[in-house]
Amino acid sequence: MPKRLLQSASDKVAYLLLTLTTLFWGGNFVVGRAVHESIPPISLAWWRWLVAALIILPLVIKPLWQSRHILRENWLKLGVMSLLGVTGFNTLVYLGLQTLPASNGILLLSAGPVFILMISWWFLGDRVRPIQILGMVLSLAGILVLVSKGAPWHFWSQLGSGSGNLWILTAVVTWAIYSVMLKKRPAGLSGLAFFGLTTLVGWLLLTPFFLFEWLYLGHTTPVNSHSLLSIGYVALFASVAAFLFWNRGVEILGPNRAGYFIHLIPVWGILLASVFLGERLYLFHWIGMLLIFIGIWMATLLPARLFNNAADR
């Protein structure tokens, strides 16, 4: 078979895998919102990562043992990354979805790339062009519109009203810091081994909070088909399958081309929230979404295109 046809076929496989990944991640927010009255948020995160760890660990025990010297030398960094990416991020999302509609949470999280750019700028000294600063401002304006429900003068009251906005925004910042730290991930530790390690360590760090929720607050998870299917989805599809599919897609297309698929997450999330939760989008949602997406385009996609075009001349 000609090389071009093989490449085209592998690209199609990558498109399918990356599309499924974003579908799984978008569905994670819908499930988190759908079970907010039946499964406690910390318990949902705890069971999710326990099941994911049981699935993935048999595949990574050997590479982790072979990389034990890397783990000893980088235990603090890996522990912080586990805390941010596994213990913190999804738990904060589930806490926010207790009171915030899934569509609102997804739209707020869609501003993640801009926060990553901001943190890289502040802490790593990455160069930021004026067009990117303008993109940051527009995305932040979109967040302002979403949180305030189209009334910016009510921003602070909405942020502290128990509506879940603060939890979700904290999750965005947590994920942004984790993503920036990924640039410093220890060399020699494979992606699969890294995922298995952070899953296990993140679950262990989450356990005290789970015990507090269960033993002190008395919040328990019912054992029924609804809870089992929900936990199964977020563990198997939104965690293990999404990670494996994403890694394979990035391997085929490269990180730059694969990165564009991230913008499908809010699309899938909003569609699923509309179908399964009956959530509606109002004018302030569309305005906030437009500002965030234009800001992302100006902050991440447009500079790369302009820079590449200039380099080709």
N, C-alpha and C positions, 0 to 999 in steps of 0.2 A: 504494500500500500504506500502511495507517495507520502513523503514527510509532511507536506502541507495538509493532506487529508487527516493524517494522524493528529496533527496539532489542532486542527479544527474540531475533531471529535473530542479530544481531551479538554479543549476550551468549553465545549458544550457541557461536558460532565462537571467542570468547575462552576459554570453558571448555575447549574442545577443544585449543586452542593451548597453554594453560597446563598442562593435564594432560599433553600430550605433552612439554612442556618438563621437567616434574618427572620424567617417565619417562626421558627422555634423561639427565638429571643423575643419577638413581638408578642407571641402567645404567653410567654412567662408573665408579663404584666397583666394580661387579661385573667389568667388563672389566679394570680396573686390578689386581684380585686374580687374575683368571683367567690373566693373562699374566705374573704376577710372576716365574715361573721362566724365561720365554723372552725377554721384552723388558726390558732394564734400565730402571729407573724414570725416570732423567733423560732417557734416549733416548725413552721413550714421550711424555714431556711435550714434548721438543724437536720430534719429528716431528709431534705433534699441532698445535702452534702454527705450525709451518712450513706445513703443509697448510692450516690455517685462514687464515693470512695470505695465501697465494696465492689463496684463494677470495674473501676479503673485500676485499683491497686494490684491485682494479679498480673496486669500487663507491665507494671512499672517497678516491681520489687527488684528485679535483676538490675535494670539500669540505675536505679537509685543506689543499690549496694555498690555498683561499680563506680559511682560518682560520690561516694561517701566523703572523700577528702574535700570535694567542692562544697558539700553540705557543711562540713566542720568549719571551713574557712569563711563561709558566707551565711552562717546561721541567722545572724541578726537581720540582715537584709531580706533573706527569704521569709523570716518570721513576720517582718513588717508588711511585705508584699502579700502574704497569706492573710494577715489581719485586714488589709485594705480591700483586696480583691475578692476574698471568699467570705470571711467573717462579717466585714462591714457592708460592702456594697449592696448585696441582695437583701440583707436583713433590713437595711435602711429603706430600700425600695418597698419591701413588704409592710414595714411600719407606716410609710407614707400612704400606701394603698388602702390602709384601714379607713381613711376618711376622704381620700382624693380619688376622683374617677380615673380609670386606667388611661384614658385619652390624655388627660392633663399631665399625668406622670410621664407618659411616653414623650409628649411634646417637650417637657422640661428636660428630659434626659437627652433629647436629640441635640441639645446645645453642647453636649460633651466635647466634641472636637475643638470648640472654641476655648473651653476651659483648659484642655490639654495644651493648646498653643500658648495660653496665658501663663500657665505654670512653667512650661518649658522656657518661656521668655524670662520669667522672674527668677527661677532657681538655677537654670542651666545656662542662662545668657544667650539662648538661641536668638538669632537675628530676626527682628520683626519689621516688616515694611509698613509704611503708612496705610496702604490699602488693607492690610491685615488688621491694623488697629481699628479702622473704620468698620471692618467686619465684626470685630469683637463688640464694638459699641452697638451695632445693629442687633446682634444676637442677644445681648444683655437687655436691650430695649424690648425685644420679643418676650424674654422671660418676665420683664416688668409687666407687660400687657397680660400675659397668661396668669401670673400670680394675683394681680390686682383685678382680674376679670374685666379688663378694659377701662379701669378707673385707677390710674397711677397714683392718685392722691390717697388711695386706700391700700397701698402696697404693704406698709408695715403692719397694719391691722390684719390684713389677710395672711401675711407671713406668720404671724404669731397667734392665729385664731384656732389652731388645732386642725386646720384643713389639710395637713399633710405636705404642704409646699416646702416647709423647712426640712423635713425628712428627705424629700426627694432631692432638693438642692444640695443637701449634705452628701447624699449618695453620688451626685454628679461630681462634686469636688473630690470625693474619695476615689472614684473611678479614674478621674483625671490624674491624680497623684500616682495611683497604681500604674496607669498607662505610661506616664513619664518614667517611672522607675523601671519599666520593662526594657527601656533602652540600656539600662545598666545590669540586665539579667546576667548572672554568672555564665561565662563562656564554658562550653563543655557539657552543659546540662541540657539534654534534649527537651523539646517542647512537651512531649508526652510525659517525661519524668517530672518536669516542672509542674505541669498541671496536676499530676498525681500527688506530688508533695504538698503543693499549696492547698489542694482539696483536703488532704488529711490534717494538716496543721491548722487550716482555717476552721475545720470542723471541731477540732480539739479546743481551739480558742473560743468558739461559740458555745461550747458545752456549759460553762458556768452561767451564761445568760439564759440558756435553755432551762437549766435547773432552777434558776430564780423564777422564771416565768411559770414553771410547772409547780414547784414545791411551795414557793412563797405567795405568788399571785393566784395559784390554783387554776391556771388556764391549761386545759388538757385538750388533746387531739382525739376526736371520736374515731373509732375504727369502723369504717364503712366503705362502700364502694366509691363514694364521692371523694373521700379523703385519700384513699389509696390510689385512685386514678390521678388525682391532682398532684400528689407527691411523686407518683411514677412519671408523670409528664415533665415536671420541672427537673427531676433528677436525670431521667434517661434522655429526653429530647433537648431540653433547654441547657443541659450541662454537658453530658458525655457526647451525645451525637453532634451537638452544635460545635463542640470543640474539635472533634475529629473531622467533621465536614469542613470547618473553617480552615483548619491547618492544611488539609488536602487542596482546597481551593486556592489558598495563598501559594502553596507549593507550585501549582500549575500556572497561575496567572501572574504571580508576583504580588508583593504587598500594595503597590500603588494602584494597580487595576482592581485588586480585590477590595481595597478600602472603600471604593465607591458604593459597594453593596450595603455598607452600614446604613446608608440613608434610606434603605428599604424598611428598616425596623419600625419607624413611626408609621409608615404606610400600612404595613401588615397589622401593627398594633391597633391603629384607629379603625381599620376595617373589621378586625375581629371584635373589638369592643362594641362597635356598632351592631354587629350581627348577634353576638352572644350576650351582651350586657345591655343592649338597647341605648347606649350612650349617644348623645347628639353633640354635634359641634356647632357653636354659636359664632357670631361675627368676631368676637374677641379672640377665639381660638384660631380662626383663619388669619387674622392680622398678626397675632403672635407667631404662628407657624411661618408665615411669609417672611417676617423680619428675621427669625432664627435661620431659616434656610438661605436667605440672601446673605446673611452674615457669614454662615459657614462657607458658602460659595466664594465670597470675597476674601475670607481669612485663610482658606485652605486650597481650594481648587483654582481660582483665578490667578493667584501669584505663581503657582507651579506652571500653569499654562503660559503665562507671560514670560516667565524665566526660561522655560524650555524653548519657546519661540525665539527669544533673544539669543540663546546659546546656539541655535541652528543657523543663525545668520553669519 
